[in-house]
Amino acid sequence: MDIGGERYRERGGVHAVPVADVEGTLILCGLEVIGPDPVALMSVVEAQVAVCLQTDDELVRRYPDYLHWLAEPAPHETIRLPTMDHLVADDASVTELVLDLHGRLRRAQRVVVHCGAGWGRAGVVAVLLMCASGADIGAALRDLRTARPAAGPQSSDQDLQIERLAGPIRAATSG
């Protein structure tokens, strides 16, 4: 669901992604949305946490000031898991991130997750968060793509990581 309005639509939009059984909101966008003015975006979507999945090299080339903001984001919080485009971070780090974000969403936080376009790397995190709340992979992918068209895994590495981690993450958050 588009929540950023016209201001961000030209740059790929800002979309709320449905995660069942949480009080918070998962928000996906791309660098073109958050990079120019992260404080404004965080204010517009009323988010407390920004998760950046891009490498420093990707950020320095386009929005070096954003890279500086990530280091000192007060009053917001930032989390980094630098991951090369179309690839995946190690399973343990992704699992730790997803479990942390799931806890934040359960505590009613609003979390912005982005990569370059807000599709591939951010889509992997979104699918795994939906699985953490009980969804199966197929339903999570369908709901993600309904909320943010084109989002979801963009490589076989990303597909395989979702397949490896969905079950263990779901088990870790159930009960």
N, C-alpha and C positions, 0 to 999 in steps of 0.2 A: 504494500500500500504506500503510495507516494505521500510523504509527510513534509517534504521540504518546500513545496510550492514552486511557483514559476521561477523564483530567484535561482534555484538550483537545477531546474529541469533541463536546461540547455547543456549542463555539464554532466549529465548522466543520472541526475536525480538522487533523492534521499528516500529510502524505503524502510518502513517498519516490517519486520519479518515475524510471523506468528510462531511463538514458542509456547506450547501448552503448559498449563499449571505453574506459571510464574507470574509475579506481580509486575515485574519490570518490562522493559521494551528493548528488543534487539533491533538495531538500526544499521543498515548497510549503505555505503556510498563509495565513491572512488576518490582518488587523490585530487582530481580537478575540483571537487566539491569542498573538501576539508583543507587542502593545502594553502589556498590563498588567504583564508581567514578562519583558522580553527576556532577561535573564541566566538566568532559570530555563529558558526554552525552549531557549536555546542550549546549556545544560548537558544538558538531557534528550536532545536529539538529537545532542549532541557535535559541534556545528557551530563552524567557525572564522569564517565570514563570513555577514553578514546583508545582503541586498539589498532596499532599500525602494524601491518604485516609486510611492509616493504623494506627493502635494504637501504642502507645509507646512500649508496650510489644512486639508486633510483630517486631518492628524495633530493639530494644535492643538485642533481641536474635540473630539477624543475622548481622546487620550492625549498631553498636552503633555510629560509626563515622558519618554515614549518619544522624542520629538523631541530632547530634551536628551541622552538616551543615545546616539542616533545620532551626535551630535557628539563624544562621548567614550566609546566602547564598550569600552575596554580590559578584559580582554585580548582581546576579539574585534575583528574588523575589519568596517566597514560600507561599503557602496557605495550611492550614491543616484542614481536616474534619475527625478526627479519627472515624472509623466505623468498627465494628467487622465483620470478614469475613462472607459472606453469609447473612448479615443483612443489615439494612439501618439506616442512620442517620434520625433525625426528619425532617419532610417535610419542615418546615420553613427554616432550615439550608441548605437543599439540594436546595431548590428554590433559596435562596440567592446566593449560590455558582454558580448555573447554570446561573443565570442572570448576575452575575459578570463576569463569563468566557465568556458568549456570548458577552458582551460589549467589553471585551478585544480582542476577535476574530474579532469583527467588526472594531476595531482600529488596525488591522493588526498585533497583537501579535501572537507569537508562544507559545503554552501552552502544557506542558507535564503533563498528568494525569496518576497516577499509583495507584495500590493497590498491592496485593500480586503477582498475575500473570498478572494483567492488563486485566482481563476478566470481573469479576462480578461487583464489586463496581465501577471500572473505566468504565465499559460498561454501567451501569445505567446513569452515568454522560454524557457519549457520546450520548446515545439515547436521553436524555432530551435536550442536546444541539442541536441535529439535529431537534428535535421537535420545539425548540425555533426558528429555521430558517424555519419552515413551514412544515416539514416532518410529515407524520402520523407514528404511532408507527411501523406498519408492514414494511413500507419502510425504516425507520431508522434502525430497527433490521437487515433487509436484507443487507443494505449498510454497516453497522458496521461489520457484519460477513464476508462480502466480503473483507473489508479492513483489518480486524484483526480476522482471523478464531478463533472460540471458544469464542469470546467476546460477552457479553450480560448478562442479568440477570441470576443468578444461583440459585435463590430460589423464592418461592412464595412471600415472603416479597418484594423482588426486583421487581418482575413482578407487584405486586399491587401498589408499589410506582410509577412506571412508568405510570401505568394507572391513578392513582390519579393526578399526576402532569403534564403530557404532555399537556393537554388542557389549564390549567391555565397559564403555562409557555408560551405556544404558544400565548395565548391572551395577555400576558404582553409584548411580544416582537413584536407584529404585529402593523403596523401602524406607 
